[in-house]
Amino acid sequence: MCSRACYPSGNEVSVLKQSVTTLTNKIADLEQDLDNANQYSRRHCVIVSNVPENSDESTDDIILNIAKESGSNIILSDIDRSPQKWTTKKE
């Protein structure tokens, strides 16, 4: 059996509760900061789908052609990256 010394005092419990509250608030703040950072990084992302492509084609050229056809005047330096989206295995 555990003697009374095994249990924290009321003051220790109070300190631990305050610590948990502080850490919980810090986690919430960090999660919000992360969400804000992710949202900022996504603000320029465009996903293009259902466009036929070959493995030897330049995805940058595909994007530039789509932009031109839609009346946009972007240039190659406006594109950060345009990786091919490879088909994944169906589960």
N, CA, C and O atoms as CSV, one atom per row, in Angstrom:
chain,resi,resn,atom,element,x,y,z
A,1,MET,N,N,0.831,-1.187,0.000
A,1,MET,CA,C,0.000,0.000,0.000
A,1,MET,C,C,0.874,1.248,0.000
A,1,MET,O,O,2.009,1.250,0.477
A,2,CYS,N,N,0.319,2.263,-0.533
A,2,CYS,CA,C,1.040,3.526,-0.610
A,2,CYS,C,C,0.677,4.376,0.600
A,2,CYS,O,O,-0.494,4.531,0.945
A,3,SER,N,N,1.692,4.913,1.225
A,3,SER,CA,C,1.439,5.794,2.366
A,3,SER,C,C,1.033,7.168,1.858
A,3,SER,O,O,1.039,7.418,0.653
A,4,ARG,N,N,0.693,8.026,2.748
A,4,ARG,CA,C,0.259,9.378,2.405
A,4,ARG,C,C,1.346,10.141,1.628
A,4,ARG,O,O,1.034,11.063,0.873
A,5,ALA,N,N,2.592,9.767,1.807
A,5,ALA,CA,C,3.709,10.431,1.135
A,5,ALA,C,C,3.695,10.198,-0.376
A,5,ALA,O,O,4.334,10.945,-1.117
A,6,CYS,N,N,2.981,9.179,-0.840
A,6,CYS,CA,C,2.903,8.880,-2.274
A,6,CYS,C,C,2.039,9.890,-3.024
A,6,CYS,O,O,2.202,10.059,-4.233
A,7,TYR,N,N,1.139,10.549,-2.340
A,7,TYR,CA,C,0.193,11.454,-2.987
A,7,TYR,C,C,0.708,12.886,-2.935
A,7,TYR,O,O,1.255,13.315,-1.919
A,8,PRO,N,N,0.534,13.633,-4.036
A,8,PRO,CA,C,1.002,15.015,-4.030
A,8,PRO,C,C,0.146,15.878,-3.103
A,8,PRO,O,O,-1.033,15.596,-2.884
A,9,SER,N,N,0.748,16.913,-2.574
A,9,SER,CA,C,0.007,17.829,-1.707
A,9,SER,C,C,-0.906,18.700,-2.561
A,9,SER,O,O,-0.776,18.743,-3.785
A,10,GLY,N,N,-1.820,19.385,-1.910
A,10,GLY,CA,C,-2.738,20.281,-2.617
A,10,GLY,C,C,-1.996,21.337,-3.404
A,10,GLY,O,O,-2.406,21.693,-4.508
A,11,ASN,N,N,-0.908,21.842,-2.848
A,11,ASN,CA,C,-0.108,22.854,-3.528
A,11,ASN,C,C,0.548,22.276,-4.780
A,11,ASN,O,O,0.585,22.927,-5.824
A,12,GLU,N,N,1.062,21.058,-4.672
A,12,GLU,CA,C,1.694,20.410,-5.832
A,12,GLU,C,C,0.669,20.175,-6.939
A,12,GLU,O,O,0.966,20.371,-8.117
A,13,VAL,N,N,-0.533,19.757,-6.559
A,13,VAL,CA,C,-1.601,19.538,-7.542
A,13,VAL,C,C,-1.942,20.855,-8.227
A,13,VAL,O,O,-2.119,20.898,-9.444
A,14,SER,N,N,-2.034,21.909,-7.459
A,14,SER,CA,C,-2.346,23.223,-8.010
A,14,SER,C,C,-1.275,23.674,-9.003
A,14,SER,O,O,-1.589,24.196,-10.073
A,15,VAL,N,N,-0.024,23.470,-8.643
A,15,VAL,CA,C,1.087,23.836,-9.528
A,15,VAL,C,C,1.034,23.007,-10.811
A,15,VAL,O,O,1.240,23.535,-11.903
A,16,LEU,N,N,0.761,21.719,-10.677
A,16,LEU,CA,C,0.684,20.847,-11.851
A,16,LEU,C,C,-0.494,21.230,-12.746
A,16,LEU,O,O,-0.362,21.222,-13.970
A,17,LYS,N,N,-1.637,21.564,-12.158
A,17,LYS,CA,C,-2.796,21.993,-12.950
A,17,LYS,C,C,-2.471,23.266,-13.729
A,17,LYS,O,O,-2.825,23.394,-14.901
A,18,GLN,N,N,-1.801,24.193,-13.073
A,18,GLN,CA,C,-1.417,25.440,-13.740
A,18,GLN,C,C,-0.444,25.158,-14.881
A,18,GLN,O,O,-0.529,25.772,-15.944
A,19,SER,N,N,0.468,24.238,-14.657
A,19,SER,CA,C,1.429,23.864,-15.690
A,19,SER,C,C,0.721,23.237,-16.891
A,19,SER,O,O,1.041,23.548,-18.038
A,20,VAL,N,N,-0.231,22.362,-16.626
A,20,VAL,CA,C,-0.996,21.729,-17.705
A,20,VAL,C,C,-1.778,22.785,-18.483
A,20,VAL,O,O,-1.811,22.746,-19.713
A,21,THR,N,N,-2.400,23.715,-17.787
A,21,THR,CA,C,-3.155,24.783,-18.444
A,21,THR,C,C,-2.237,25.636,-19.318
A,21,THR,O,O,-2.577,25.955,-20.458
A,22,THR,N,N,-1.088,25.997,-18.786
A,22,THR,CA,C,-0.122,26.799,-19.541
A,22,THR,C,C,0.345,26.060,-20.791
A,22,THR,O,O,0.398,26.638,-21.877
A,23,LEU,N,N,0.681,24.790,-20.636
A,23,LEU,CA,C,1.154,24.000,-21.779
A,23,LEU,C,C,0.046,23.780,-22.803
A,23,LEU,O,O,0.302,23.805,-24.007
A,24,THR,N,N,-1.179,23.567,-22.338
A,24,THR,CA,C,-2.316,23.396,-23.246
A,24,THR,C,C,-2.523,24.661,-24.071
A,24,THR,O,O,-2.751,24.584,-25.278
A,25,ASN,N,N,-2.447,25.810,-23.434
A,25,ASN,CA,C,-2.584,27.080,-24.155
A,25,ASN,C,C,-1.440,27.283,-25.145
A,25,ASN,O,O,-1.652,27.772,-26.255
A,26,LYS,N,N,-0.240,26.909,-24.744
A,26,LYS,CA,C,0.921,27.032,-25.630
A,26,LYS,C,C,0.759,26.139,-26.862
A,26,LYS,O,O,1.076,26.550,-27.978
A,27,ILE,N,N,0.267,24.925,-26.655
A,27,ILE,CA,C,0.031,24.007,-27.777
A,27,ILE,C,C,-1.002,24.601,-28.724
A,27,ILE,O,O,-0.817,24.563,-29.941
A,28,ALA,N,N,-2.083,25.147,-28.183
A,28,ALA,CA,C,-3.121,25.756,-29.023
A,28,ALA,C,C,-2.543,26.917,-29.831
A,28,ALA,O,O,-2.847,27.066,-31.015
A,29,ASP,N,N,-1.707,27.742,-29.187
A,29,ASP,CA,C,-1.074,28.857,-29.899
A,29,ASP,C,C,-0.153,28.357,-31.012
A,29,ASP,O,O,-0.156,28.904,-32.115
A,30,LEU,N,N,0.630,27.324,-30.724
A,30,LEU,CA,C,1.544,26.775,-31.730
A,30,LEU,C,C,0.785,26.137,-32.887
A,30,LEU,O,O,1.193,26.261,-34.041
A,31,GLU,N,N,-0.325,25.451,-32.581
A,31,GLU,CA,C,-1.142,24.864,-33.646
A,31,GLU,C,C,-1.711,25.954,-34.539
A,31,GLU,O,O,-1.757,25.792,-35.759
A,32,GLN,N,N,-2.143,27.059,-33.948
A,32,GLN,CA,C,-2.666,28.177,-34.732
A,32,GLN,C,C,-1.563,28.802,-35.581
A,32,GLN,O,O,-1.777,29.119,-36.751
A,33,ASP,N,N,-0.386,28.977,-34.991
A,33,ASP,CA,C,0.749,29.517,-35.749
A,33,ASP,C,C,1.108,28.609,-36.926
A,33,ASP,O,O,1.383,29.092,-38.025
A,34,LEU,N,N,1.105,27.304,-36.696
A,34,LEU,CA,C,1.409,26.353,-37.761
A,34,LEU,C,C,0.363,26.419,-38.867
A,34,LEU,O,O,0.701,26.411,-40.051
A,35,ASP,N,N,-0.900,26.484,-38.480
A,35,ASP,CA,C,-1.969,26.583,-39.469
A,35,ASP,C,C,-1.829,27.869,-40.283
A,35,ASP,O,O,-1.999,27.862,-41.502
A,36,ASN,N,N,-1.522,28.960,-39.609
A,36,ASN,CA,C,-1.323,30.231,-40.315
A,36,ASN,C,C,-0.143,30.150,-41.281
A,36,ASN,O,O,-0.225,30.642,-42.406
A,37,ALA,N,N,0.943,29.536,-40.849
A,37,ALA,CA,C,2.119,29.391,-41.715
A,37,ALA,C,C,1.801,28.507,-42.914
A,37,ALA,O,O,2.193,28.815,-44.040
A,38,ASN,N,N,1.097,27.418,-42.676
A,38,ASN,CA,C,0.729,26.532,-43.779
A,38,ASN,C,C,-0.206,27.235,-44.748
A,38,ASN,O,O,-0.067,27.085,-45.962
A,39,GLN,N,N,-1.149,27.995,-44.231
A,39,GLN,CA,C,-2.074,28.720,-45.094
A,39,GLN,C,C,-1.312,29.735,-45.941
A,39,GLN,O,O,-1.609,29.902,-47.123
A,40,TYR,N,N,-0.341,30.408,-45.351
A,40,TYR,CA,C,0.466,31.382,-46.088
A,40,TYR,C,C,1.230,30.705,-47.216
A,40,TYR,O,O,1.322,31.243,-48.319
A,41,SER,N,N,1.779,29.525,-46.943
A,41,SER,CA,C,2.560,28.835,-47.967
A,41,SER,C,C,1.679,28.262,-49.066
A,41,SER,O,O,2.152,28.036,-50.181
A,42,ARG,N,N,0.396,28.022,-48.767
A,42,ARG,CA,C,-0.514,27.467,-49.771
A,42,ARG,C,C,-1.175,28.532,-50.628
A,42,ARG,O,O,-1.858,28.193,-51.594
A,43,ARG,N,N,-0.999,29.785,-50.313
A,43,ARG,CA,C,-1.775,30.812,-50.990
A,43,ARG,C,C,-1.450,30.943,-52.470
A,43,ARG,O,O,-2.261,31.484,-53.222
A,44,HIS,N,N,-0.304,30.471,-52.907
A,44,HIS,CA,C,0.070,30.568,-54.315
A,44,HIS,C,C,0.001,29.222,-55.033
A,44,HIS,O,O,0.386,29.123,-56.198
A,45,CYS,N,N,-0.479,28.203,-54.360
A,45,CYS,CA,C,-0.503,26.868,-54.953
A,45,CYS,C,C,-1.739,26.686,-55.828
A,45,CYS,O,O,-2.850,27.065,-55.458
A,46,VAL,N,N,-1.517,26.106,-56.974
A,46,VAL,CA,C,-2.603,25.753,-57.877
A,46,VAL,C,C,-2.385,24.305,-58.283
A,46,VAL,O,O,-1.292,23.923,-58.701
A,47,ILE,N,N,-3.424,23.512,-58.157
A,47,ILE,CA,C,-3.342,22.110,-58.562
A,47,ILE,C,C,-4.083,21.962,-59.879
A,47,ILE,O,O,-5.258,22.314,-59.989
A,48,VAL,N,N,-3.393,21.442,-60.867
A,48,VAL,CA,C,-3.977,21.224,-62.187
A,48,VAL,C,C,-4.152,19.726,-62.356
A,48,VAL,O,O,-3.209,18.957,-62.171
A,49,SER,N,N,-5.359,19.319,-62.707
A,49,SER,CA,C,-5.612,17.885,-62.867
A,49,SER,C,C,-6.341,17.619,-64.179
A,49,SER,O,O,-6.823,18.533,-64.848
A,50,ASN,N,N,-6.401,16.347,-64.520
A,50,ASN,CA,C,-7.075,15.878,-65.738
A,50,ASN,C,C,-6.472,16.470,-67.010
A,50,ASN,O,O,-7.182,16.740,-67.979
A,51,VAL,N,N,-5.169,16.666,-66.992
A,51,VAL,CA,C,-4.460,17.143,-68.175
A,51,VAL,C,C,-3.543,16.022,-68.623
A,51,VAL,O,O,-2.637,15.632,-67.887
A,52,PRO,N,N,-3.767,15.491,-69.837
A,52,PRO,CA,C,-2.904,14.410,-70.313
A,52,PRO,C,C,-1.453,14.892,-70.422
A,52,PRO,O,O,-1.187,16.032,-70.801
A,53,GLU,N,N,-0.535,14.005,-70.083
A,53,GLU,CA,C,0.879,14.356,-70.175
A,53,GLU,C,C,1.702,13.113,-70.456
A,53,GLU,O,O,1.281,11.991,-70.173
A,54,ASN,N,N,2.860,13.328,-71.008
A,54,ASN,CA,C,3.825,12.259,-71.222
A,54,ASN,C,C,4.959,12.456,-70.236
A,54,ASN,O,O,5.175,13.559,-69.733
A,55,SER,N,N,5.680,11.384,-69.963
A,55,SER,CA,C,6.768,11.489,-68.988
A,55,SER,C,C,7.901,12.385,-69.479
A,55,SER,O,O,8.674,12.899,-68.671
A,56,ASP,N,N,8.009,12.579,-70.800
A,56,ASP,CA,C,9.087,13.422,-71.323
A,56,ASP,C,C,8.649,14.869,-71.548
A,56,ASP,O,O,9.428,15.679,-72.052
A,57,GLU,N,N,7.415,15.200,-71.181
A,57,GLU,CA,C,6.900,16.553,-71.348
A,57,GLU,C,C,7.319,17.450,-70.191
A,57,GLU,O,O,7.496,16.982,-69.066
A,58,SER,N,N,7.474,18.706,-70.464
A,58,SER,CA,C,7.767,19.683,-69.417
A,58,SER,C,C,6.452,20.125,-68.783
A,58,SER,O,O,5.586,20.685,-69.455
A,59,THR,N,N,6.313,19.871,-67.499
A,59,THR,CA,C,5.088,20.294,-66.816
A,59,THR,C,C,5.013,21.820,-66.758
A,59,THR,O,O,3.919,22.383,-66.725
A,60,ASP,N,N,6.152,22.483,-66.745
A,60,ASP,CA,C,6.137,23.949,-66.791
A,60,ASP,C,C,5.481,24.434,-68.085
A,60,ASP,O,O,4.675,25.364,-68.069
A,61,ASP,N,N,5.834,23.795,-69.207
A,61,ASP,CA,C,5.245,24.181,-70.494
A,61,ASP,C,C,3.743,23.931,-70.510
A,61,ASP,O,O,2.982,24.726,-71.062
A,62,ILE,N,N,3.320,22.832,-69.909
A,62,ILE,CA,C,1.887,22.534,-69.841
A,62,ILE,C,C,1.167,23.639,-69.079
A,62,ILE,O,O,0.130,24.132,-69.523
A,63,ILE,N,N,1.715,24.022,-67.942
A,63,ILE,CA,C,1.104,25.070,-67.121
A,63,ILE,C,C,1.085,26.399,-67.872
A,63,ILE,O,O,0.080,27.109,-67.856
A,64,LEU,N,N,2.184,26.733,-68.524
A,64,LEU,CA,C,2.239,27.983,-69.285
A,64,LEU,C,C,1.205,27.994,-70.410
A,64,LEU,O,O,0.575,29.023,-70.656
A,65,ASN,N,N,1.023,26.864,-71.095
A,65,ASN,CA,C,0.025,26.781,-72.166
A,65,ASN,C,C,-1.389,26.932,-71.621
A,65,ASN,O,O,-2.212,27.633,-72.210
A,66,ILE,N,N,-1.674,26.278,-70.503
A,66,ILE,CA,C,-3.003,26.403,-69.890
A,66,ILE,C,C,-3.251,27.856,-69.486
A,66,ILE,O,O,-4.336,28.392,-69.708
A,67,ALA,N,N,-2.244,28.482,-68.895
A,67,ALA,CA,C,-2.381,29.879,-68.474
A,67,ALA,C,C,-2.621,30.786,-69.680
A,67,ALA,O,O,-3.470,31.677,-69.637
A,68,LYS,N,N,-1.868,30.553,-70.754
A,68,LYS,CA,C,-2.019,31.366,-71.962
A,68,LYS,C,C,-3.418,31.207,-72.543
A,68,LYS,O,O,-4.049,32.189,-72.932
A,69,GLU,N,N,-3.906,29.958,-72.602
A,69,GLU,CA,C,-5.240,29.689,-73.144
A,69,GLU,C,C,-6.340,30.329,-72.303
A,69,GLU,O,O,-7.413,30.651,-72.814
A,70,SER,N,N,-6.071,30.509,-71.019
A,70,SER,CA,C,-7.092,31.102,-70.145
A,70,SER,C,C,-6.942,32.621,-70.026
A,70,SER,O,O,-7.682,33.266,-69.284
A,71,GLY,N,N,-5.982,33.184,-70.760
A,71,GLY,CA,C,-5.818,34.633,-70.774
A,71,GLY,C,C,-4.873,35.182,-69.723
A,71,GLY,O,O,-4.779,36.397,-69.550
A,72,SER,N,N,-4.180,34.314,-69.026
A,72,SER,CA,C,-3.221,34.763,-68.014
A,72,SER,C,C,-1.883,35.042,-68.678
A,72,SER,O,O,-1.533,34.411,-69.676
A,73,ASN,N,N,-1.152,35.969,-68.133
A,73,ASN,CA,C,0.143,36.306,-68.731
A,73,ASN,C,C,1.298,35.949,-67.799
A,73,ASN,O,O,2.204,36.757,-67.592
A,74,ILE,N,N,1.266,34.739,-67.237
A,74,ILE,CA,C,2.381,34.324,-66.388
A,74,ILE,C,C,3.564,33.923,-67.260
A,74,ILE,O,O,3.413,33.561,-68.427
A,75,ILE,N,N,4.731,33.999,-66.661
A,75,ILE,CA,C,5.950,33.585,-67.348
A,75,ILE,C,C,6.613,32.485,-66.528
A,75,ILE,O,O,6.237,32.234,-65.383
A,76,LEU,N,N,7.589,31.846,-67.119
A,76,LEU,CA,C,8.236,30.699,-66.483
A,76,LEU,C,C,8.743,31.018,-65.077
A,76,LEU,O,O,8.638,30.180,-64.181
A,77,SER,N,N,9.284,32.199,-64.876
A,77,SER,CA,C,9.824,32.541,-63.551
A,77,SER,C,C,8.734,32.697,-62.490
A,77,SER,O,O,9.039,32.758,-61.299
A,78,ASP,N,N,7.472,32.764,-62.906
A,78,ASP,CA,C,6.361,32.818,-61.947
A,78,ASP,C,C,6.070,31.454,-61.334
A,78,ASP,O,O,5.395,31.365,-60.308
A,79,ILE,N,N,6.571,30.400,-61.949
A,79,ILE,CA,C,6.303,29.036,-61.489
A,79,ILE,C,C,7.429,28.593,-60.564
A,79,ILE,O,O,8.593,28.546,-60.962
A,80,ASP,N,N,7.068,28.270,-59.324
A,80,ASP,CA,C,8.081,27.768,-58.385
A,80,ASP,C,C,8.469,26.346,-58.745
A,80,ASP,O,O,9.652,26.025,-58.862
A,81,ARG,N,N,7.473,25.503,-58.918
A,81,ARG,CA,C,7.714,24.109,-59.308
A,81,ARG,C,C,6.416,23.534,-59.851
A,81,ARG,O,O,5.325,23.985,-59.500
A,82,SER,N,N,6.548,22.543,-60.704
A,82,SER,CA,C,5.370,21.903,-61.284
A,82,SER,C,C,5.641,20.408,-61.449
A,82,SER,O,O,5.784,19.912,-62.566
A,83,PRO,N,N,5.709,19.705,-60.334
A,83,PRO,CA,C,6.007,18.272,-60.417
A,83,PRO,C,C,4.843,17.492,-61.001
A,83,PRO,O,O,3.683,17.887,-60.886
A,84,GLN,N,N,5.180,16.376,-61.628
A,84,GLN,CA,C,4.130,15.490,-62.110
A,84,GLN,C,C,3.514,14.786,-60.919
A,84,GLN,O,O,4.204,14.427,-59.965
A,85,LYS,N,N,2.233,14.597,-60.985
A,85,LYS,CA,C,1.537,13.849,-59.939
A,85,LYS,C,C,1.422,12.421,-60.437
A,85,LYS,O,O,0.650,12.127,-61.350
A,86,TRP,N,N,2.201,11.533,-59.825
A,86,TRP,CA,C,2.185,10.143,-60.249
A,86,TRP,C,C,0.987,9.443,-59.645
A,86,TRP,O,O,0.591,9.726,-58.515
A,87,THR,N,N,0.419,8.534,-60.400
A,87,THR,CA,C,-0.717,7.757,-59.924
A,87,THR,C,C,-0.258,6.831,-58.817
A,87,THR,O,O,0.765,6.157,-58.942
A,88,THR,N,N,-1.013,6.799,-57.738
A,88,THR,CA,C,-0.681,5.920,-56.622
A,88,THR,C,C,-1.463,4.623,-56.737
A,88,THR,O,O,-2.466,4.549,-57.446
A,89,LYS,N,N,-0.996,3.612,-56.038
A,89,LYS,CA,C,-1.698,2.333,-56.042
A,89,LYS,C,C,-3.081,2.491,-55.446
A,89,LYS,O,O,-3.273,3.212,-54.467
A,90,LYS,N,N,-4.033,1.814,-56.043
A,90,LYS,CA,C,-5.371,1.812,-55.462
A,90,LYS,C,C,-5.393,0.830,-54.316
A,90,LYS,O,O,-4.898,-0.293,-54.415
A,91,GLU,N,N,-5.979,1.281,-53.231
A,91,GLU,CA,C,-6.002,0.420,-52.050
A,91,GLU,C,C,-7.222,-0.460,-52.050
A,91,GLU,O,O,-7.411,-1.255,-51.129
